[in-house]
Amino acid sequence: MLGEPGPQPLVEGNGHLPQPGEQHVTIGGQLDHVQAAVARVPAMASIAGLNGTANLAAYVAGKAGIIGLTKVAALDYADQGIRVNVVAPGPILTHHLEAAGARAQQLAAQSTPMRRVGGATEVAQAVLWLCSDRSSFITGTVLPIDGGQAAGNKPPQMYRPGQPMETTEAASA
């Protein structure tokens, strides 16, 4: 409405409003308050927040919420020189996937068109790029780091109408 102030900071906790130049971002990617000439806010979601994953409704909803919040924050703060983006990793070899074992790692790799899992360094490099001047005209974007999962499905073997499927070791694994 006319006469109302612009976007208000998303303040949590004790309600402290930072002084000019202070920057504070929570690890979960939620913008508490940023007040600076130029700021970069990378949020962390998951490819599951874009595509969904069976049996993980709460996880998917949470990651989709981070993506939505990031886009709104990008719109609200772009004219103040604040860029807000979100990375959406796919299968990344973290301690969780390591603990799940070799079979889980193999299945995670097979779920990507690149047929491998990503590394934490690959995610970190993407975040660093989003925070660099090389991405200075990018805000409100979701950057999948997923080995091609966001592009679509690439089955290990394709069925061709009217042709028998060949049996390969990759298809039977």
mmCIF file of the C-alpha atoms, coordinates in Angstrom:
data_MODEL
# 
_entry.id   MODEL 
# 
loop_
_atom_site.group_PDB 
_atom_site.id 
_atom_site.type_symbol 
_atom_site.label_atom_id 
_atom_site.label_alt_id 
_atom_site.label_comp_id 
_atom_site.label_asym_id 
_atom_site.label_entity_id 
_atom_site.label_seq_id 
_atom_site.pdbx_PDB_ins_code 
_atom_site.Cartn_x 
_atom_site.Cartn_y 
_atom_site.Cartn_z 
_atom_site.occupancy 
_atom_site.B_iso_or_equiv 
_atom_site.pdbx_formal_charge 
_atom_site.auth_seq_id 
_atom_site.auth_comp_id 
_atom_site.auth_asym_id 
_atom_site.auth_atom_id 
_atom_site.pdbx_PDB_model_num 
ATOM 1   C CA . MET A 1 1   ? 0.000  0.000   0.000   1.00 0.00 ? 1   MET A CA 1 
ATOM 2   C CA . LEU A 1 2   ? 1.043  3.577   -0.455  1.00 0.00 ? 2   LEU A CA 1 
ATOM 3   C CA . GLY A 1 3   ? 2.901  5.065   2.452   1.00 0.00 ? 3   GLY A CA 1 
ATOM 4   C CA . GLU A 1 4   ? 4.010  1.690   3.841   1.00 0.00 ? 4   GLU A CA 1 
ATOM 5   C CA . PRO A 1 5   ? 7.734  1.022   4.258   1.00 0.00 ? 5   PRO A CA 1 
ATOM 6   C CA . GLY A 1 6   ? 9.577  -1.305  1.893   1.00 0.00 ? 6   GLY A CA 1 
ATOM 7   C CA . PRO A 1 7   ? 10.651 -4.850  2.744   1.00 0.00 ? 7   PRO A CA 1 
ATOM 8   C CA . GLN A 1 8   ? 11.218 -5.377  6.431   1.00 0.00 ? 8   GLN A CA 1 
ATOM 9   C CA . PRO A 1 9   ? 14.091 -7.472  7.750   1.00 0.00 ? 9   PRO A CA 1 
ATOM 10  C CA . LEU A 1 10  ? 13.335 -11.032 8.696   1.00 0.00 ? 10  LEU A CA 1 
ATOM 11  C CA . VAL A 1 11  ? 14.373 -10.772 12.333  1.00 0.00 ? 11  VAL A CA 1 
ATOM 12  C CA . GLU A 1 12  ? 14.463 -13.769 14.644  1.00 0.00 ? 12  GLU A CA 1 
ATOM 13  C CA . GLY A 1 13  ? 15.465 -14.290 18.233  1.00 0.00 ? 13  GLY A CA 1 
ATOM 14  C CA . ASN A 1 14  ? 15.958 -11.221 20.372  1.00 0.00 ? 14  ASN A CA 1 
ATOM 15  C CA . GLY A 1 15  ? 14.805 -8.753  17.702  1.00 0.00 ? 15  GLY A CA 1 
ATOM 16  C CA . HIS A 1 16  ? 18.208 -7.027  17.541  1.00 0.00 ? 16  HIS A CA 1 
ATOM 17  C CA . LEU A 1 17  ? 18.409 -4.719  14.534  1.00 0.00 ? 17  LEU A CA 1 
ATOM 18  C CA . PRO A 1 18  ? 21.993 -4.536  13.269  1.00 0.00 ? 18  PRO A CA 1 
ATOM 19  C CA . GLN A 1 19  ? 23.822 -1.269  12.874  1.00 0.00 ? 19  GLN A CA 1 
ATOM 20  C CA . PRO A 1 20  ? 24.683 -0.057  9.336   1.00 0.00 ? 20  PRO A CA 1 
ATOM 21  C CA . GLY A 1 21  ? 27.270 -2.334  7.781   1.00 0.00 ? 21  GLY A CA 1 
ATOM 22  C CA . GLU A 1 22  ? 26.472 -5.373  9.950   1.00 0.00 ? 22  GLU A CA 1 
ATOM 23  C CA . GLN A 1 23  ? 25.623 -8.571  8.157   1.00 0.00 ? 23  GLN A CA 1 
ATOM 24  C CA . HIS A 1 24  ? 23.985 -11.654 9.656   1.00 0.00 ? 24  HIS A CA 1 
ATOM 25  C CA . VAL A 1 25  ? 22.791 -14.753 7.854   1.00 0.00 ? 25  VAL A CA 1 
ATOM 26  C CA . THR A 1 26  ? 21.719 -18.003 9.482   1.00 0.00 ? 26  THR A CA 1 
ATOM 27  C CA . ILE A 1 27  ? 23.362 -21.228 8.351   1.00 0.00 ? 27  ILE A CA 1 
ATOM 28  C CA . GLY A 1 28  ? 19.986 -22.574 7.195   1.00 0.00 ? 28  GLY A CA 1 
ATOM 29  C CA . GLY A 1 29  ? 19.912 -19.911 4.516   1.00 0.00 ? 29  GLY A CA 1 
ATOM 30  C CA . GLN A 1 30  ? 17.228 -17.694 6.039   1.00 0.00 ? 30  GLN A CA 1 
ATOM 31  C CA . LEU A 1 31  ? 17.975 -14.018 5.761   1.00 0.00 ? 31  LEU A CA 1 
ATOM 32  C CA . ASP A 1 32  ? 17.724 -12.455 9.212   1.00 0.00 ? 32  ASP A CA 1 
ATOM 33  C CA . HIS A 1 33  ? 18.899 -9.015  8.233   1.00 0.00 ? 33  HIS A CA 1 
ATOM 34  C CA . VAL A 1 34  ? 21.454 -7.689  5.817   1.00 0.00 ? 34  VAL A CA 1 
ATOM 35  C CA . GLN A 1 35  ? 22.309 -4.019  5.625   1.00 0.00 ? 35  GLN A CA 1 
ATOM 36  C CA . ALA A 1 36  ? 25.209 -3.212  3.317   1.00 0.00 ? 36  ALA A CA 1 
ATOM 37  C CA . ALA A 1 37  ? 25.964 -1.601  -0.025  1.00 0.00 ? 37  ALA A CA 1 
ATOM 38  C CA . VAL A 1 38  ? 26.634 -4.996  -1.601  1.00 0.00 ? 38  VAL A CA 1 
ATOM 39  C CA . ALA A 1 39  ? 25.761 -8.306  -0.018  1.00 0.00 ? 39  ALA A CA 1 
ATOM 40  C CA . ARG A 1 40  ? 25.569 -11.864 -1.230  1.00 0.00 ? 40  ARG A CA 1 
ATOM 41  C CA . VAL A 1 41  ? 23.366 -14.389 0.489   1.00 0.00 ? 41  VAL A CA 1 
ATOM 42  C CA . PRO A 1 42  ? 23.782 -18.014 -0.589  1.00 0.00 ? 42  PRO A CA 1 
ATOM 43  C CA . ALA A 1 43  ? 21.071 -20.341 0.703   1.00 0.00 ? 43  ALA A CA 1 
ATOM 44  C CA . MET A 1 44  ? 21.256 -24.136 0.780   1.00 0.00 ? 44  MET A CA 1 
ATOM 45  C CA . ALA A 1 45  ? 18.332 -26.286 -0.355  1.00 0.00 ? 45  ALA A CA 1 
ATOM 46  C CA . SER A 1 46  ? 18.255 -29.549 -2.301  1.00 0.00 ? 46  SER A CA 1 
ATOM 47  C CA . ILE A 1 47  ? 17.217 -30.807 -5.697  1.00 0.00 ? 47  ILE A CA 1 
ATOM 48  C CA . ALA A 1 48  ? 14.420 -32.515 -3.753  1.00 0.00 ? 48  ALA A CA 1 
ATOM 49  C CA . GLY A 1 49  ? 12.937 -29.057 -3.180  1.00 0.00 ? 49  GLY A CA 1 
ATOM 50  C CA . LEU A 1 50  ? 12.436 -28.804 -6.947  1.00 0.00 ? 50  LEU A CA 1 
ATOM 51  C CA . ASN A 1 51  ? 11.596 -32.353 -8.006  1.00 0.00 ? 51  ASN A CA 1 
ATOM 52  C CA . GLY A 1 52  ? 10.329 -34.104 -4.890  1.00 0.00 ? 52  GLY A CA 1 
ATOM 53  C CA . THR A 1 53  ? 11.467 -37.424 -3.484  1.00 0.00 ? 53  THR A CA 1 
ATOM 54  C CA . ALA A 1 54  ? 9.237  -40.285 -2.370  1.00 0.00 ? 54  ALA A CA 1 
ATOM 55  C CA . ASN A 1 55  ? 8.873  -40.840 1.386   1.00 0.00 ? 55  ASN A CA 1 
ATOM 56  C CA . LEU A 1 56  ? 10.539 -37.521 2.272   1.00 0.00 ? 56  LEU A CA 1 
ATOM 57  C CA . ALA A 1 57  ? 7.561  -35.165 2.450   1.00 0.00 ? 57  ALA A CA 1 
ATOM 58  C CA . ALA A 1 58  ? 8.824  -33.021 5.333   1.00 0.00 ? 58  ALA A CA 1 
ATOM 59  C CA . TYR A 1 59  ? 12.331 -32.748 3.851   1.00 0.00 ? 59  TYR A CA 1 
ATOM 60  C CA . VAL A 1 60  ? 10.976 -31.822 0.422   1.00 0.00 ? 60  VAL A CA 1 
ATOM 61  C CA . ALA A 1 61  ? 8.579  -29.256 1.910   1.00 0.00 ? 61  ALA A CA 1 
ATOM 62  C CA . GLY A 1 62  ? 11.366 -27.675 3.951   1.00 0.00 ? 62  GLY A CA 1 
ATOM 63  C CA . LYS A 1 63  ? 13.719 -27.403 0.981   1.00 0.00 ? 63  LYS A CA 1 
ATOM 64  C CA . ALA A 1 64  ? 10.942 -26.044 -1.253  1.00 0.00 ? 64  ALA A CA 1 
ATOM 65  C CA . GLY A 1 65  ? 10.246 -23.458 1.448   1.00 0.00 ? 65  GLY A CA 1 
ATOM 66  C CA . ILE A 1 66  ? 13.886 -22.354 1.432   1.00 0.00 ? 66  ILE A CA 1 
ATOM 67  C CA . ILE A 1 67  ? 13.711 -21.979 -2.345  1.00 0.00 ? 67  ILE A CA 1 
ATOM 68  C CA . GLY A 1 68  ? 10.539 -19.875 -2.097  1.00 0.00 ? 68  GLY A CA 1 
ATOM 69  C CA . LEU A 1 69  ? 11.932 -17.698 0.691   1.00 0.00 ? 69  LEU A CA 1 
ATOM 70  C CA . THR A 1 70  ? 15.125 -17.157 -1.317  1.00 0.00 ? 70  THR A CA 1 
ATOM 71  C CA . LYS A 1 71  ? 13.205 -15.991 -4.371  1.00 0.00 ? 71  LYS A CA 1 
ATOM 72  C CA . VAL A 1 72  ? 11.076 -13.581 -2.350  1.00 0.00 ? 72  VAL A CA 1 
ATOM 73  C CA . ALA A 1 73  ? 14.133 -12.196 -0.533  1.00 0.00 ? 73  ALA A CA 1 
ATOM 74  C CA . ALA A 1 74  ? 15.897 -11.747 -3.890  1.00 0.00 ? 74  ALA A CA 1 
ATOM 75  C CA . LEU A 1 75  ? 12.982 -9.682  -5.173  1.00 0.00 ? 75  LEU A CA 1 
ATOM 76  C CA . ASP A 1 76  ? 12.632 -7.695  -1.955  1.00 0.00 ? 76  ASP A CA 1 
ATOM 77  C CA . TYR A 1 77  ? 16.307 -6.772  -1.628  1.00 0.00 ? 77  TYR A CA 1 
ATOM 78  C CA . ALA A 1 78  ? 17.651 -6.617  -5.208  1.00 0.00 ? 78  ALA A CA 1 
ATOM 79  C CA . ASP A 1 79  ? 17.304 -2.841  -5.426  1.00 0.00 ? 79  ASP A CA 1 
ATOM 80  C CA . GLN A 1 80  ? 19.468 -2.530  -2.318  1.00 0.00 ? 80  GLN A CA 1 
ATOM 81  C CA . GLY A 1 81  ? 22.379 -4.357  -3.937  1.00 0.00 ? 81  GLY A CA 1 
ATOM 82  C CA . ILE A 1 82  ? 21.695 -7.574  -2.039  1.00 0.00 ? 82  ILE A CA 1 
ATOM 83  C CA . ARG A 1 83  ? 21.850 -10.736 -4.125  1.00 0.00 ? 83  ARG A CA 1 
ATOM 84  C CA . VAL A 1 84  ? 20.100 -13.806 -2.746  1.00 0.00 ? 84  VAL A CA 1 
ATOM 85  C CA . ASN A 1 85  ? 20.487 -17.176 -4.464  1.00 0.00 ? 85  ASN A CA 1 
ATOM 86  C CA . VAL A 1 86  ? 20.085 -20.818 -3.525  1.00 0.00 ? 86  VAL A CA 1 
ATOM 87  C CA . VAL A 1 87  ? 22.066 -23.913 -4.429  1.00 0.00 ? 87  VAL A CA 1 
ATOM 88  C CA . ALA A 1 88  ? 20.212 -27.201 -4.793  1.00 0.00 ? 88  ALA A CA 1 
ATOM 89  C CA . PRO A 1 89  ? 22.603 -30.139 -4.501  1.00 0.00 ? 89  PRO A CA 1 
ATOM 90  C CA . GLY A 1 90  ? 21.658 -33.596 -5.663  1.00 0.00 ? 90  GLY A CA 1 
ATOM 91  C CA . PRO A 1 91  ? 23.470 -36.697 -4.408  1.00 0.00 ? 91  PRO A CA 1 
ATOM 92  C CA . ILE A 1 92  ? 26.629 -35.453 -2.688  1.00 0.00 ? 92  ILE A CA 1 
ATOM 93  C CA . LEU A 1 93  ? 29.109 -37.717 -0.918  1.00 0.00 ? 93  LEU A CA 1 
ATOM 94  C CA . THR A 1 94  ? 28.621 -36.471 2.632   1.00 0.00 ? 94  THR A CA 1 
ATOM 95  C CA . HIS A 1 95  ? 28.970 -38.374 5.891   1.00 0.00 ? 95  HIS A CA 1 
ATOM 96  C CA . HIS A 1 96  ? 25.298 -39.404 5.548   1.00 0.00 ? 96  HIS A CA 1 
ATOM 97  C CA . LEU A 1 97  ? 25.838 -41.073 2.175   1.00 0.00 ? 97  LEU A CA 1 
ATOM 98  C CA . GLU A 1 98  ? 29.136 -42.558 3.332   1.00 0.00 ? 98  GLU A CA 1 
ATOM 99  C CA . ALA A 1 99  ? 27.393 -44.084 6.366   1.00 0.00 ? 99  ALA A CA 1 
ATOM 100 C CA . ALA A 1 100 ? 24.669 -45.535 4.122   1.00 0.00 ? 100 ALA A CA 1 
ATOM 101 C CA . GLY A 1 101 ? 27.247 -47.789 2.476   1.00 0.00 ? 101 GLY A CA 1 
ATOM 102 C CA . ALA A 1 102 ? 28.525 -48.744 -0.937  1.00 0.00 ? 102 ALA A CA 1 
ATOM 103 C CA . ARG A 1 103 ? 25.166 -49.865 -2.361  1.00 0.00 ? 103 ARG A CA 1 
ATOM 104 C CA . ALA A 1 104 ? 23.482 -46.569 -1.439  1.00 0.00 ? 104 ALA A CA 1 
ATOM 105 C CA . GLN A 1 105 ? 26.368 -44.672 -3.024  1.00 0.00 ? 105 GLN A CA 1 
ATOM 106 C CA . GLN A 1 106 ? 26.079 -46.779 -6.187  1.00 0.00 ? 106 GLN A CA 1 
ATOM 107 C CA . LEU A 1 107 ? 22.323 -46.156 -6.437  1.00 0.00 ? 107 LEU A CA 1 
ATOM 108 C CA . ALA A 1 108 ? 22.809 -42.435 -5.802  1.00 0.00 ? 108 ALA A CA 1 
ATOM 109 C CA . ALA A 1 109 ? 25.369 -42.301 -8.613  1.00 0.00 ? 109 ALA A CA 1 
ATOM 110 C CA . GLN A 1 110 ? 23.039 -44.186 -10.968 1.00 0.00 ? 110 GLN A CA 1 
ATOM 111 C CA . SER A 1 111 ? 20.288 -41.631 -10.273 1.00 0.00 ? 111 SER A CA 1 
ATOM 112 C CA . THR A 1 112 ? 22.249 -38.881 -12.017 1.00 0.00 ? 112 THR A CA 1 
ATOM 113 C CA . PRO A 1 113 ? 22.803 -38.580 -15.779 1.00 0.00 ? 113 PRO A CA 1 
ATOM 114 C CA . MET A 1 114 ? 26.524 -38.157 -15.048 1.00 0.00 ? 114 MET A CA 1 
ATOM 115 C CA . ARG A 1 115 ? 26.433 -41.529 -13.231 1.00 0.00 ? 115 ARG A CA 1 
ATOM 116 C CA . ARG A 1 116 ? 28.381 -40.313 -10.208 1.00 0.00 ? 116 ARG A CA 1 
ATOM 117 C CA . VAL A 1 117 ? 27.815 -38.508 -6.931  1.00 0.00 ? 117 VAL A CA 1 
ATOM 118 C CA . GLY A 1 118 ? 29.119 -35.022 -6.376  1.00 0.00 ? 118 GLY A CA 1 
ATOM 119 C CA . GLY A 1 119 ? 31.619 -33.884 -3.814  1.00 0.00 ? 119 GLY A CA 1 
ATOM 120 C CA . ALA A 1 120 ? 31.307 -31.270 -1.103  1.00 0.00 ? 120 ALA A CA 1 
ATOM 121 C CA . THR A 1 121 ? 34.061 -29.278 -2.828  1.00 0.00 ? 121 THR A CA 1 
ATOM 122 C CA . GLU A 1 122 ? 31.907 -29.012 -5.952  1.00 0.00 ? 122 GLU A CA 1 
ATOM 123 C CA . VAL A 1 123 ? 29.079 -27.511 -3.896  1.00 0.00 ? 123 VAL A CA 1 
ATOM 124 C CA . ALA A 1 124 ? 31.478 -25.146 -2.145  1.00 0.00 ? 124 ALA A CA 1 
ATOM 125 C CA . GLN A 1 125 ? 32.914 -23.965 -5.469  1.00 0.00 ? 125 GLN A CA 1 
ATOM 126 C CA . ALA A 1 126 ? 29.419 -23.139 -6.741  1.00 0.00 ? 126 ALA A CA 1 
ATOM 127 C CA . VAL A 1 127 ? 28.650 -21.167 -3.572  1.00 0.00 ? 127 VAL A CA 1 
ATOM 128 C CA . LEU A 1 128 ? 31.929 -19.275 -3.904  1.00 0.00 ? 128 LEU A CA 1 
ATOM 129 C CA . TRP A 1 129 ? 31.054 -18.428 -7.507  1.00 0.00 ? 129 TRP A CA 1 
ATOM 130 C CA . LEU A 1 130 ? 27.606 -17.159 -6.492  1.00 0.00 ? 130 LEU A CA 1 
ATOM 131 C CA . CYS A 1 131 ? 29.308 -14.944 -3.901  1.00 0.00 ? 131 CYS A CA 1 
ATOM 132 C CA . SER A 1 132 ? 31.873 -13.621 -6.374  1.00 0.00 ? 132 SER A CA 1 
ATOM 133 C CA . ASP A 1 133 ? 31.731 -10.638 -8.707  1.00 0.00 ? 133 ASP A CA 1 
ATOM 134 C CA . ARG A 1 134 ? 31.576 -13.122 -11.603 1.00 0.00 ? 134 ARG A CA 1 
ATOM 135 C CA . SER A 1 135 ? 27.898 -13.646 -10.787 1.00 0.00 ? 135 SER A CA 1 
ATOM 136 C CA . SER A 1 136 ? 27.117 -9.985  -10.127 1.00 0.00 ? 136 SER A CA 1 
ATOM 137 C CA . PHE A 1 137 ? 23.924 -9.962  -12.227 1.00 0.00 ? 137 PHE A CA 1 
ATOM 138 C CA . ILE A 1 138 ? 22.458 -13.117 -10.715 1.00 0.00 ? 138 ILE A CA 1 
ATOM 139 C CA . THR A 1 139 ? 19.855 -13.025 -7.969  1.00 0.00 ? 139 THR A CA 1 
ATOM 140 C CA . GLY A 1 140 ? 16.836 -15.163 -7.163  1.00 0.00 ? 140 GLY A CA 1 
ATOM 141 C CA . THR A 1 141 ? 18.157 -18.185 -8.982  1.00 0.00 ? 141 THR A CA 1 
ATOM 142 C CA . VAL A 1 142 ? 18.220 -21.840 -8.006  1.00 0.00 ? 142 VAL A CA 1 
ATOM 143 C CA . LEU A 1 143 ? 21.514 -23.444 -9.021  1.00 0.00 ? 143 LEU A CA 1 
ATOM 144 C CA . PRO A 1 144 ? 21.232 -27.231 -9.237  1.00 0.00 ? 144 PRO A CA 1 
ATOM 145 C CA . ILE A 1 145 ? 24.470 -29.059 -8.435  1.00 0.00 ? 145 ILE A CA 1 
ATOM 146 C CA . ASP A 1 146 ? 23.089 -32.438 -9.278  1.00 0.00 ? 146 ASP A CA 1 
ATOM 147 C CA . GLY A 1 147 ? 24.920 -34.194 -12.094 1.00 0.00 ? 147 GLY A CA 1 
ATOM 148 C CA . GLY A 1 148 ? 22.055 -33.379 -14.467 1.00 0.00 ? 148 GLY A CA 1 
ATOM 149 C CA . GLN A 1 149 ? 19.083 -34.581 -12.389 1.00 0.00 ? 149 GLN A CA 1 
ATOM 150 C CA . ALA A 1 150 ? 17.168 -31.336 -12.904 1.00 0.00 ? 150 ALA A CA 1 
ATOM 151 C CA . ALA A 1 151 ? 17.431 -31.811 -16.677 1.00 0.00 ? 151 ALA A CA 1 
ATOM 152 C CA . GLY A 1 152 ? 15.337 -34.981 -16.530 1.00 0.00 ? 152 GLY A CA 1 
ATOM 153 C CA . ASN A 1 153 ? 15.695 -38.736 -16.406 1.00 0.00 ? 153 ASN A CA 1 
ATOM 154 C CA . LYS A 1 154 ? 18.381 -40.766 -18.134 1.00 0.00 ? 154 LYS A CA 1 
ATOM 155 C CA . PRO A 1 155 ? 17.689 -44.464 -17.585 1.00 0.00 ? 155 PRO A CA 1 
ATOM 156 C CA . PRO A 1 156 ? 20.684 -46.801 -17.786 1.00 0.00 ? 156 PRO A CA 1 
ATOM 157 C CA . GLN A 1 157 ? 19.034 -48.467 -20.771 1.00 0.00 ? 157 GLN A CA 1 
ATOM 158 C CA . MET A 1 158 ? 16.324 -47.189 -23.096 1.00 0.00 ? 158 MET A CA 1 
ATOM 159 C CA . TYR A 1 159 ? 13.430 -49.141 -24.532 1.00 0.00 ? 159 TYR A CA 1 
ATOM 160 C CA . ARG A 1 160 ? 12.969 -48.558 -28.253 1.00 0.00 ? 160 ARG A CA 1 
ATOM 161 C CA . PRO A 1 161 ? 9.488  -49.359 -29.582 1.00 0.00 ? 161 PRO A CA 1 
ATOM 162 C CA . GLY A 1 162 ? 9.447  -52.500 -31.673 1.00 0.00 ? 162 GLY A CA 1 
ATOM 163 C CA . GLN A 1 163 ? 13.028 -53.438 -30.780 1.00 0.00 ? 163 GLN A CA 1 
ATOM 164 C CA . PRO A 1 164 ? 14.142 -55.991 -28.209 1.00 0.00 ? 164 PRO A CA 1 
ATOM 165 C CA . MET A 1 165 ? 16.137 -54.683 -25.283 1.00 0.00 ? 165 MET A CA 1 
ATOM 166 C CA . GLU A 1 166 ? 19.694 -55.883 -25.117 1.00 0.00 ? 166 GLU A CA 1 
ATOM 167 C CA . THR A 1 167 ? 20.902 -57.266 -21.831 1.00 0.00 ? 167 THR A CA 1 
ATOM 168 C CA . THR A 1 168 ? 23.966 -55.437 -20.595 1.00 0.00 ? 168 THR A CA 1 
ATOM 169 C CA . GLU A 1 169 ? 25.873 -55.659 -17.344 1.00 0.00 ? 169 GLU A CA 1 
ATOM 170 C CA . ALA A 1 170 ? 24.926 -52.044 -16.559 1.00 0.00 ? 170 ALA A CA 1 
ATOM 171 C CA . ALA A 1 171 ? 21.237 -52.762 -17.073 1.00 0.00 ? 171 ALA A CA 1 
ATOM 172 C CA . SER A 1 172 ? 21.271 -55.901 -14.934 1.00 0.00 ? 172 SER A CA 1 
ATOM 173 C CA . ALA A 1 173 ? 23.322 -54.373 -12.094 1.00 0.00 ? 173 ALA A CA 1 
# 
